[in-house]
Amino acid sequence: MSQWLDVCEVDDIAPDTAVCALVNGKQVAIFRPLATDTLFAVDNFDPVGKANVLSRGIISDIQGQLTVASPLYKQHFCLASGQCLEDEALKIPTYPIKTEGRRVYVSAH
């Protein structure tokens, strides 16, 4: 059973941006793409640039996949799966996320 951590209000995340939250000691980037009502939670750590920066990346749609481009070396990571589009050997963790009312919760499994 998942334990859910209350991290913020939906309105704390401007459309087409992200915020970073600390979940069980890990930095998690929470994205709110303008193209959908769905929120996404992925690890904030960029495995190529070796820094916690993905919440500062640019959201884009590449061939029907919502992605974030790392602000360091520009690799694109799929927000739904965490898969890197440029290097299939790279994948970042994703986290279950939900809203209740206007509150955003991330699974602290």
Backbone hydrogen bonds, N-H to C=O, Kabsch-Sander energy under -0.5 kcal/mol:
donor,donor_aa,acceptor,acceptor_aa,energy
4,W,2,S,-0.5
5,L,106,V,-2.9
6,D,4,W,-0.5
7,V,5,L,-0.6
7,V,104,V,-2.7
8,C,104,V,-1.0
10,V,102,R,-3.3
12,D,9,E,-1.6
13,I,10,V,-1.9
14,A,12,D,-0.7
16,D,32,R,-3.1
17,T,14,A,-1.3
17,T,32,R,-0.6
19,V,30,I,-1.8
21,A,28,V,-2.6
23,V,21,A,-0.7
23,V,26,K,-3.1
24,N,22,L,-0.5
26,K,23,V,-1.9
28,V,21,A,-3.1
28,V,26,K,-0.6
29,A,42,V,-3.1
30,I,19,V,-3.2
30,I,28,V,-0.5
31,F,29,A,-0.6
31,F,40,F,-3.0
32,R,17,T,-2.3
36,T,33,P,-1.0
40,F,31,F,-1.9
41,A,95,Y,-0.5
42,V,29,A,-2.4
43,D,93,P,-2.6
44,N,27,Q,-2.4
46,D,51,A,-3.1
50,K,46,D,-1.7
51,A,46,D,-0.9
53,V,44,N,-1.1
53,V,51,A,-1.4
54,L,44,N,-2.3
56,R,53,V,-2.4
57,G,54,L,-2.0
58,I,69,A,-1.2
60,S,67,T,-2.2
62,I,60,S,-0.6
62,I,65,Q,-2.7
63,Q,61,D,-0.6
65,Q,62,I,-1.7
66,L,64,G,-0.5
67,T,60,S,-3.3
68,V,77,F,-2.0
69,A,58,I,-2.4
70,S,68,V,-0.6
70,S,75,Q,-2.8
74,K,70,S,-1.1
77,F,68,V,-2.5
78,C,83,Q,-2.8
79,L,66,L,-2.8
80,A,66,L,-0.5
82,G,78,C,-2.5
84,C,90,L,-2.4
85,L,76,H,-2.9
90,L,87,D,-2.2
92,I,82,G,-2.6
95,Y,41,A,-2.7
98,K,105,Y,-2.4
100,E,103,R,-1.8
103,R,100,E,-2.1
104,V,8,C,-3.1
105,Y,98,K,-3.2
106,V,5,L,-2.2
107,S,96,P,-2.6
108,A,3,Q,-4.2
